[in-house]
C-alpha cells in the first residue's frame, strides 16, 4: 500500500505493524483498525471530522462481518446491525 498525502502534506494513512490508521486533512483520525496482508480484519472504529466516534464495526477479509454500531451527531445509537460475509443478517 503506497502512502499518499493530502495537498497540505498530511498523510492519508499510516500502517504500523498490523495497525492501519486513516487520517483527515487536518491530521485527526478518520478510521483505525487491523489490516493483515492488506485486508481489514477485526474491530474498526470510524470517526467524524470533529473527532466524535461515528461507527464501530467488524471486518473479515475486507467484508463487514459481525456487529456494526453507528451513532448520530448527538451520540445516540442510530444503527445496530449484524453482518455475515458482507450482508446484513436477517
C-alpha distances in whole Angstrom, upper triangle without the diagonal:
4,6,9,13,16,19,20,18,16,13,11,10,10,9,12,13,13,13,11,13,12,15,18,19,21,19,20,18,17,16,15,15,14,11,12,10,8,11,13,16,19,20,18,20,20,22,24,24,27,25,27,26,25,24,23,22,21,18,19,16,15,18,21,23,26,27,26,28,28,30,32,32,35,33,35,34,33,31,31,30,29,27,27,24,23,26,29,31,35
4,6,10,13,16,17,15,14,11,10,9,10,10,13,15,15,15,13,14,13,15,17,17,20,18,20,18,18,17,17,18,17,14,15,14,11,14,16,19,22,23,21,22,21,23,24,23,27,25,28,27,26,26,26,25,24,22,22,19,18,21,24,26,29,30,28,30,29,31,33,33,36,34,36,35,34,33,33,33,32,30,30,27,26,29,32,34,38
4,7,10,13,14,11,10,7,7,7,7,9,12,15,15,14,12,11,11,12,14,14,16,14,17,16,15,16,16,17,17,15,16,16,13,16,17,20,22,22,20,20,20,20,22,21,24,22,25,25,25,24,24,24,24,22,23,21,19,22,24,27,29,30,28,29,28,30,31,30,34,32,35,34,33,32,33,32,32,30,31,28,27,30,32,35,38
4,7,10,11,9,9,6,6,7,9,12,15,18,18,17,14,13,11,11,12,12,14,13,16,15,15,16,16,18,19,17,19,19,16,18,18,22,24,24,21,21,19,20,20,19,22,21,24,24,24,24,25,25,25,23,25,23,20,23,25,28,30,30,28,29,28,29,30,29,32,31,34,33,32,32,33,32,32,31,32,29,27,30,32,35,38
4,6,8,5,5,4,5,8,10,14,17,20,20,18,15,13,11,10,10,9,11,11,14,14,14,16,17,20,21,19,22,22,19,21,21,24,26,25,22,21,19,19,19,17,20,20,23,23,23,24,25,26,26,25,27,25,23,26,27,30,32,31,29,29,28,29,29,28,31,30,33,33,32,32,33,33,34,32,34,32,29,32,34,37,40
4,5,5,5,6,6,10,13,16,19,23,23,20,17,15,12,10,9,6,9,10,13,14,14,16,18,21,23,21,24,24,21,23,22,25,27,26,22,21,19,18,18,15,18,18,21,22,22,24,25,26,27,26,29,27,24,27,27,30,32,32,29,29,27,27,27,26,29,29,32,32,31,31,33,33,34,32,34,32,30,33,34,37,40
4,5,7,9,10,14,16,20,23,26,26,24,21,18,15,13,12,8,11,12,15,17,17,20,22,25,26,25,28,28,25,26,26,29,31,30,26,25,22,21,20,17,20,21,24,25,25,27,29,30,31,30,32,31,28,30,31,34,36,35,32,32,30,30,30,28,31,32,34,35,34,34,36,36,37,36,38,36,33,36,37,40,43
4,6,9,11,14,16,20,22,26,26,24,21,18,15,12,11,7,9,10,14,16,16,19,21,24,26,26,29,29,26,28,27,30,31,30,26,25,22,21,20,16,19,19,23,25,25,27,29,30,31,31,33,32,29,31,32,35,36,36,33,32,30,30,29,27,30,31,34,34,34,34,36,37,38,37,39,37,35,37,38,42,44
4,6,9,12,13,17,19,22,24,21,18,16,14,12,11,9,10,10,14,15,16,19,20,23,24,23,26,26,24,26,25,28,30,28,25,24,22,21,20,18,20,20,23,25,25,27,28,29,30,29,32,30,28,30,31,34,35,35,32,32,30,30,30,29,32,31,35,35,34,35,36,37,38,36,38,36,34,37,38,41,44
4,6,9,11,14,16,20,21,18,15,13,11,8,8,6,7,6,10,11,13,15,16,19,21,21,24,24,21,23,22,25,26,25,21,20,18,17,17,14,17,16,20,21,22,23,24,26,27,26,29,28,25,28,28,31,32,31,29,29,27,27,27,26,28,28,31,31,31,31,33,33,34,33,35,33,31,34,35,38,41
4,5,7,11,13,17,17,15,12,10,8,7,8,8,10,8,11,11,12,13,14,16,18,17,20,20,18,20,19,22,23,22,19,18,17,16,17,15,18,17,20,21,21,22,23,23,24,23,25,24,22,25,25,28,29,29,27,27,26,26,27,26,29,28,31,31,30,30,31,32,32,31,32,30,28,32,33,36,39
4,7,11,14,17,17,14,11,9,6,5,7,7,10,8,10,10,9,11,12,15,16,15,18,19,16,17,16,19,21,20,17,16,14,14,15,13,17,16,18,19,19,19,20,21,21,21,23,21,19,21,22,25,27,26,24,24,23,24,24,24,27,26,28,28,27,27,28,28,29,27,29,27,25,28,29,32,35
4,7,10,13,13,11,7,5,4,6,9,10,12,10,11,9,9,9,9,12,13,12,15,16,13,14,13,16,18,17,14,14,13,14,16,15,18,16,18,18,18,18,18,19,19,18,20,19,16,19,20,23,24,24,22,23,22,23,25,24,27,26,28,28,27,26,27,27,27,26,27,25,24,27,28,31,34
4,7,10,10,8,6,5,7,8,12,13,14,11,12,10,11,11,10,11,12,11,13,14,12,14,14,16,18,17,15,15,15,16,18,17,20,18,20,19,20,20,19,20,20,19,20,19,17,21,21,23,25,25,24,24,24,25,27,26,29,27,30,29,29,28,29,29,28,27,28,26,25,28,30,32,36
4,6,7,6,4,6,9,11,15,17,18,15,15,13,14,12,10,10,9,8,10,11,10,12,12,14,16,16,14,15,16,18,20,20,22,20,22,21,21,20,19,19,18,17,18,17,16,19,20,22,24,24,23,24,25,26,28,28,31,29,31,30,30,29,29,28,27,26,27,25,24,27,29,31,35
4,6,5,6,8,12,14,18,19,20,16,17,14,16,14,11,11,10,10,11,13,12,14,14,15,16,16,15,16,18,19,22,22,24,21,23,22,23,22,20,20,19,18,19,18,18,21,22,23,24,25,24,26,26,28,30,30,32,30,32,31,31,30,30,30,29,27,28,26,26,29,31,33,36
4,6,8,11,14,17,21,23,23,20,20,17,18,16,13,11,9,9,9,10,11,13,13,13,15,16,15,17,19,21,25,25,27,24,25,23,25,23,21,20,19,18,18,17,17,21,22,22,23,25,25,26,27,29,32,32,34,31,33,32,32,31,30,29,28,27,27,25,25,29,30,32,36
4,6,10,13,16,20,23,24,20,20,16,17,14,11,8,5,5,6,8,9,10,10,9,11,12,12,15,17,19,23,24,26,23,24,21,22,20,18,17,15,14,14,13,14,17,18,19,20,21,21,23,24,26,29,30,32,29,31,29,30,28,27,26,24,23,23,21,22,25,27,28,32
4,7,10,13,17,20,20,17,16,13,13,11,7,6,5,6,8,11,11,11,10,10,11,11,10,12,14,16,19,20,22,19,20,18,19,17,16,15,14,14,15,15,14,17,18,18,19,20,19,21,22,23,26,26,28,26,28,26,27,26,25,25,24,22,23,22,22,25,26,28,31
4,7,10,14,16,18,14,14,11,11,8,6,6,6,6,9,11,10,10,9,10,12,12,10,11,12,14,17,18,20,17,19,17,17,16,15,15,14,13,15,14,13,16,16,18,19,20,19,20,20,22,24,25,27,25,27,26,26,24,24,24,23,22,23,21,20,24,25,27,31
4,7,10,13,14,11,10,7,7,6,4,7,9,9,13,15,13,13,11,13,14,13,10,10,10,11,14,14,16,14,16,14,15,15,14,15,15,15,17,17,15,17,18,20,21,20,19,19,19,20,22,22,24,22,25,24,24,23,23,24,24,23,24,23,21,25,26,28,31
4,7,10,12,9,9,6,5,5,6,9,11,11,15,17,14,14,12,15,16,14,11,10,9,10,12,12,15,13,15,14,14,14,15,15,16,16,18,18,15,17,18,20,21,21,19,19,18,19,21,20,23,22,24,23,23,23,23,24,24,23,25,23,21,24,25,28,31
4,7,8,6,6,5,5,7,9,12,15,15,19,20,17,18,16,18,19,17,14,12,10,10,11,9,12,11,14,14,14,15,16,18,19,19,22,22,19,21,21,23,24,23,21,21,19,20,20,19,22,21,24,24,24,24,25,26,26,26,28,26,24,27,28,30,33
4,5,5,5,6,6,9,12,15,18,19,22,24,20,21,19,21,22,20,16,14,11,10,9,7,10,10,13,14,14,16,18,19,21,21,24,24,21,23,22,25,26,25,22,21,19,19,19,18,21,20,23,24,23,23,25,26,27,27,29,28,26,28,28,31,34
4,5,7,9,9,13,15,19,21,21,25,26,23,23,22,25,25,23,20,18,15,13,12,9,12,12,16,17,18,19,21,23,25,25,28,27,24,26,26,29,30,29,26,25,23,22,22,20,23,23,26,27,26,27,29,30,31,30,33,32,29,31,32,35,38
4,6,9,10,14,16,20,22,23,26,28,25,26,24,26,26,24,21,18,16,13,12,9,10,11,14,17,18,20,22,24,26,26,29,29,26,28,27,30,31,29,26,25,23,22,22,20,22,22,26,27,26,27,29,31,32,32,34,34,31,33,33,36,39
4,6,9,12,13,17,19,20,23,25,22,23,21,23,24,22,18,16,14,12,12,10,11,10,14,16,17,19,20,22,24,24,27,27,24,26,26,28,29,28,25,24,22,22,22,20,23,22,26,26,26,27,29,30,31,30,33,32,30,32,32,35,38
4,6,9,11,15,18,19,23,25,22,22,20,22,22,19,16,13,11,9,9,7,8,7,10,12,13,16,17,19,21,22,25,26,23,25,24,26,26,25,22,21,19,18,19,17,19,19,22,23,23,24,25,27,28,28,30,30,28,30,30,33,35
4,6,7,11,14,16,19,22,19,19,16,18,18,15,12,10,8,7,9,8,10,7,10,10,12,13,14,16,18,19,22,22,20,21,20,23,23,21,19,18,17,17,18,17,19,18,21,21,21,22,23,24,25,25,27,26,24,27,27,29,32
4,7,11,14,15,19,21,18,17,15,17,17,14,11,8,6,5,7,7,10,8,10,9,10,11,12,14,16,17,20,20,17,18,18,20,21,19,17,16,14,15,16,15,18,17,19,19,19,19,20,21,22,22,24,24,21,24,24,27,29
4,7,10,12,15,18,15,14,11,13,13,11,7,5,4,6,9,10,13,10,11,10,10,9,10,11,12,13,16,17,14,15,15,17,17,16,14,14,13,15,16,17,19,17,19,19,18,18,18,19,20,19,21,21,19,21,21,24,27
4,7,9,13,16,14,13,10,11,11,9,6,5,7,9,12,14,15,12,13,11,12,11,10,11,11,12,15,15,13,15,15,16,17,16,15,15,15,17,19,19,22,19,21,20,20,19,19,20,20,19,21,20,19,22,22,24,28
4,7,10,13,12,10,7,7,7,6,4,7,9,12,16,17,19,16,16,14,14,12,10,10,9,9,12,13,11,13,13,14,15,15,14,15,16,18,21,22,24,21,23,21,21,20,19,19,18,17,19,18,17,20,21,23,26
4,6,10,9,8,6,5,6,7,7,10,13,16,19,21,23,20,20,17,18,15,13,12,10,9,10,11,10,13,13,14,15,16,16,18,19,21,24,25,27,24,26,24,24,22,21,21,19,18,19,17,17,21,22,23,27
4,7,6,5,4,6,9,10,10,13,14,17,21,22,24,22,22,20,20,17,15,14,12,10,10,9,9,12,14,15,16,18,18,20,21,24,26,27,30,27,28,27,26,24,23,22,21,19,19,17,17,20,22,24,28
4,5,5,7,7,10,12,13,16,18,21,24,26,28,25,26,23,23,21,18,16,14,11,10,9,10,13,15,15,18,20,20,23,24,27,30,31,33,30,32,29,29,27,26,24,22,20,19,17,18,22,24,25,29
4,6,9,10,13,16,16,19,21,24,27,28,30,28,29,26,26,23,21,19,17,14,12,9,11,14,17,18,20,22,23,25,27,30,32,33,36,33,35,32,32,30,28,27,25,22,21,18,19,23,25,27,30
4,7,9,13,15,14,17,18,21,24,25,28,25,26,24,23,21,20,18,15,12,12,9,9,12,15,17,19,21,21,24,25,27,30,31,34,31,32,30,30,27,27,25,23,21,20,17,17,21,24,26,29
4,6,10,12,12,15,16,20,23,24,27,24,25,22,21,19,17,14,12,9,8,5,5,9,12,13,16,18,18,21,22,25,27,29,31,29,30,28,27,24,23,22,20,17,16,14,14,17,20,22,25
4,7,9,8,12,13,16,19,21,24,21,22,19,18,15,13,11,9,6,7,6,5,8,9,11,13,15,14,17,18,21,24,25,28,25,26,24,23,21,20,19,17,15,15,13,12,16,18,20,23
4,7,8,12,14,18,21,23,25,22,22,19,18,15,13,10,7,5,5,6,7,8,9,9,11,13,13,16,18,21,24,26,28,25,26,23,23,21,19,18,16,14,14,12,13,16,18,19,22
4,7,10,13,17,20,23,24,21,21,17,17,14,10,8,5,5,6,9,9,10,9,8,9,10,11,14,16,19,23,25,26,23,23,21,21,19,17,16,14,13,13,13,13,16,17,18,21
4,7,10,14,17,20,21,18,17,14,14,10,7,6,4,7,9,12,11,12,10,10,9,9,9,11,13,16,19,21,23,19,20,18,18,16,15,14,13,13,14,15,14,17,17,18,21
4,7,10,14,16,18,15,14,11,11,8,6,5,6,7,11,13,11,12,10,11,11,11,9,11,12,14,17,19,21,18,19,17,17,16,15,15,14,14,16,16,15,17,17,19,22
4,7,10,13,14,11,11,7,8,6,5,7,9,11,14,16,14,15,13,14,14,12,10,10,10,12,14,15,17,14,16,15,15,14,14,15,16,16,18,19,17,19,19,21,24
4,7,10,11,9,9,6,6,5,6,8,11,13,16,18,15,15,13,16,16,14,11,10,9,10,12,13,16,13,15,14,14,14,15,16,17,17,20,20,17,19,19,21,24
4,7,8,6,5,4,5,7,9,12,15,16,20,21,18,19,17,19,19,17,14,12,10,10,11,11,13,12,14,14,14,15,16,18,20,20,23,23,21,23,22,24,27
4,5,5,5,6,6,9,12,15,18,19,23,24,21,21,19,22,22,19,16,14,11,10,10,9,12,11,14,15,14,16,18,20,22,22,25,26,23,24,23,26,28
4,5,7,9,10,13,15,18,21,22,26,26,23,24,22,25,25,23,20,18,15,14,13,11,14,14,17,18,18,19,22,23,25,26,29,29,26,27,27,30,32
4,6,9,10,13,16,19,22,24,28,29,26,26,24,27,26,24,21,18,15,13,13,10,12,12,16,18,18,20,22,24,26,27,30,31,28,29,28,31,33
4,7,9,12,14,17,20,22,25,27,24,24,23,25,24,22,19,17,14,13,13,11,13,12,16,17,18,19,21,23,25,26,29,29,26,28,27,30,32
4,6,10,12,15,19,21,25,26,24,24,21,23,22,19,16,14,11,9,10,8,9,8,12,13,14,16,18,20,22,24,27,28,25,26,25,27,29
4,6,8,12,15,18,21,23,21,21,18,20,18,16,13,10,9,7,9,9,10,8,11,11,12,13,14,17,19,20,23,24,22,23,22,24,26
4,7,10,14,16,20,22,19,18,16,18,17,14,11,8,6,5,7,8,10,8,10,10,10,10,12,14,17,18,21,22,19,20,19,21,23
4,6,10,13,16,18,16,15,12,14,13,10,7,6,4,6,9,11,13,10,11,10,10,9,10,11,13,14,17,18,16,17,16,18,20
4,7,10,14,16,15,14,11,12,10,8,6,5,7,9,12,14,16,13,13,11,12,10,10,11,12,13,16,17,15,16,15,17,20
4,7,10,13,12,10,7,8,7,6,4,6,8,12,15,17,19,16,16,13,13,11,10,9,9,9,12,13,11,13,13,14,17
4,7,10,9,8,6,6,5,6,7,10,12,15,19,21,23,20,20,17,17,14,12,11,9,9,10,11,10,12,13,14,17
4,6,6,5,5,5,7,9,9,13,15,18,21,24,26,23,23,20,20,17,15,13,11,9,10,9,8,12,13,14,18
4,6,5,6,6,8,12,13,16,18,22,25,27,29,26,26,23,23,20,18,16,13,10,9,7,9,12,14,15,19
4,6,8,9,12,15,16,19,21,24,27,29,32,29,29,26,25,22,21,18,16,13,12,9,10,13,16,17,21
4,7,9,12,14,14,17,18,22,24,26,29,26,27,24,23,20,19,17,15,12,12,9,9,12,15,17,21
4,6,10,12,12,15,17,20,23,25,28,25,25,22,21,18,17,14,12,9,9,6,5,9,11,13,17
4,7,8,8,12,13,17,20,23,25,22,22,19,17,14,13,10,9,6,7,6,5,7,9,11,14
4,7,8,12,15,18,22,24,26,23,23,19,19,15,13,10,7,5,5,5,6,8,9,10,13
4,7,10,13,17,20,23,24,21,20,17,17,13,11,8,5,5,6,9,9,10,9,9,13
4,7,10,13,17,20,21,18,17,13,13,10,7,6,4,6,9,12,11,11,10,10,13
4,7,10,14,17,18,15,14,11,11,8,6,5,6,7,11,13,11,12,10,11,14
4,7,10,13,14,11,10,7,8,5,5,7,9,11,15,17,15,15,13,14,16
4,7,10,11,9,9,6,5,5,7,9,12,14,17,19,16,16,14,16,18
4,7,8,5,5,5,5,7,9,12,15,17,21,23,20,20,18,20,21
4,5,5,5,7,6,9,12,15,18,20,24,25,22,22,20,22,23
4,5,7,10,9,12,15,18,22,23,27,28,25,25,23,26,27
4,6,9,10,13,16,19,23,25,29,30,28,27,25,27,28
4,7,9,11,13,17,20,22,26,28,25,25,23,25,26
4,6,9,11,15,18,21,25,27,24,24,21,22,23
4,6,7,11,14,17,21,23,21,20,18,19,19
4,7,10,14,16,20,22,19,19,16,17,18
4,6,10,12,16,18,16,15,12,14,14
4,7,10,14,16,15,14,11,11,12
4,7,10,13,11,10,7,8,9
4,7,10,9,8,6,6,8
4,6,6,5,4,5,9
4,6,5,6,6,10
4,6,8,9,13
4,7,9,12
4,6,9
4,6
4
